[in-house]
């Protein structure tokens, strides 16, 4: 589990840098200002959580179900939240109706919230102190 979390953190981090660079340069001529802001939100949340996954991947042992589920929720949350935003941002440009993805974004947000809540529970139960 530890290796999976660390590899996922690396992949999410790398993709957020790549997508952020495209968003700052190449996609400016393709996406409207409103869609570009949404796209950048997805990139930002992806990077924030890549960093968090890297930290917990290095710091936690993943011996308890709370640790494992916190990581799983964060990984799934980034996937559903950020990637649905990416596709929704390009739907108009691709001339494809992807409105069905609209409800997926808040589902991803709920997974992110659940992951953070599980981390808080883990920290409280284990009296984690720096």
N, C-alpha and C positions, 0 to 999 in steps of 0.2 A: 504494500500500500504506500509506503514511504517513497519508493522509487517512482511509482505511478504519479503521486502528487507532485514530486519534483519535476518529472518530465512534462507533466501537464502545465505546471507553472512556467517552465521554459518555453513550451510551445505557445501558450497564451501570451507571454511577454513578447516573444519574437513576432508573432502575428500582429500584436497591437502596435509595435513599432512600424512594421511594414504597412499596415492599414492606415496608421496615423500619417505616415509620409505620403501615401497616395491621397489621403483626404486633404492634406495641406497643399498638395500640388496638382496632381493629375485630375482628381475628382472635382476640383473647383469649376472646371469648364463643363462638367457633365451634370452635376447636381445643383438644385436650387439652394439658396442660402439656408432655407428652413430644413431641407433634407440633409445638408452638410452639417448643420448643428446637431441633428439627431445622430448622424453617423459618428461625429466626434464624441458624443455622449457614450455611444457603444464602445468606442476605442478607449475612452478614459476609464470607464468601469472595468473593462477587460484588463487594463494595465494595473489598476488598483488591486484587483483580485489576483492577478498573476503574482504581484509582490506578496500579498497575504499568503497565497498558497506556497510560495517559496519559503517564507518565514516559518509557517507551520510545518512544512515538509522537513525543514531542518531541525525544528525545535521539538516536535511531538514524536512519540514512539508509535502511535496508532495501535495501542494495545486495548483500548476501550472502544466500545461501539459509539460513544459520543464523539470521540476524535475522528473516527472513520466517517460517521455520518455528517459531521461538520464539513469535512473535506469534500465528500460526495455532493453535498448541497451546494457548496461554493462552485465546484466544477460544473455541475449541471446548471446552476444559476447563471454563470457567465455564458455558457453555451446558449441557453434559451433567451436570455436578456440581450446580450450583445449581437449574436448572430441574427436574431429576428429583426433587430434594428437595422443591421446592415442590409438585409434583403428588402425590408420595407423602404429603406432609403433609395434603393435602385429600382423599385417596382415601376415607377413612372417612366424612368429612362428606358427600361427594358420593355415597356408597354405590356406588362403582365399584371393581372389582378392578384395581389398577394395579401389582400385584406384579411384573409383567414389567419395570417400570422400576427395580427394586431393583439389578440388575447394572449399570445405566447409570451410577449414581452413582460407583462405583469406576473405571469407564472414564474418566469426567470427571476424577477425581482423578489417574489415570495421565497424562492429557493435561496437567494442570497441572504435574505433576512433570517431564514431558518438556519443557515450555516453560521451566521454571526451569533444567533441565539444559542446554538449548540456550543460554540466556542465559549461564550459567557458562562454557560452551565458547567462546562469542563473546568474553566478557570476557578469558579466558585467551589466546585466539589473537590478540586485538588489543591486549593489554596495556593495558586500559582503566584509567586512573588519573584521579582527580578533581583 
